Amino acid sequence: MSEDINKKVIDIFSKHSKSLPAAEKVKFYAGFNYVKLSKDTNGNKFNEEHLRNFSEKCHYIVSVMRKFDGQVYLYNYDVPNKDLFKFMKSFEENTLDGEIIEIEKYIPEGLA
């Protein structure tokens, strides 16, 4: 994971304090910590259409580690945003196997 992404994640969860509005505090649900955001980094409210358009452009490189004949291999899958849940579910259903090592978001250059 890049340092910029690490910093963003740390910034989101380190802001957990009594001075923040309840909507921006770290909460816990379904086994995971989360922060609910109502505005972007510029202070603008989120726009549903813009978020959907952005998500359609996103792809993920999912790195999966597998062992075969005593050797370790890393498989890098290019997964469009619309297929990410289907990809993850394939591990639960044993269609794919291995250990997910990293998930990195990118936008293909032709779409940027």
ABEGO torsion letter per residue (X at the ends): XBAAAAAAAAAAAAABBAABBAAABBBBBGGBBBBBBABBAAGBBBBAAAAAAAAAABBBBBBBBBBBGGBBBBBBBBBBAAAAAAAAAAAAAGABBEBBABBBBBBBAAAX
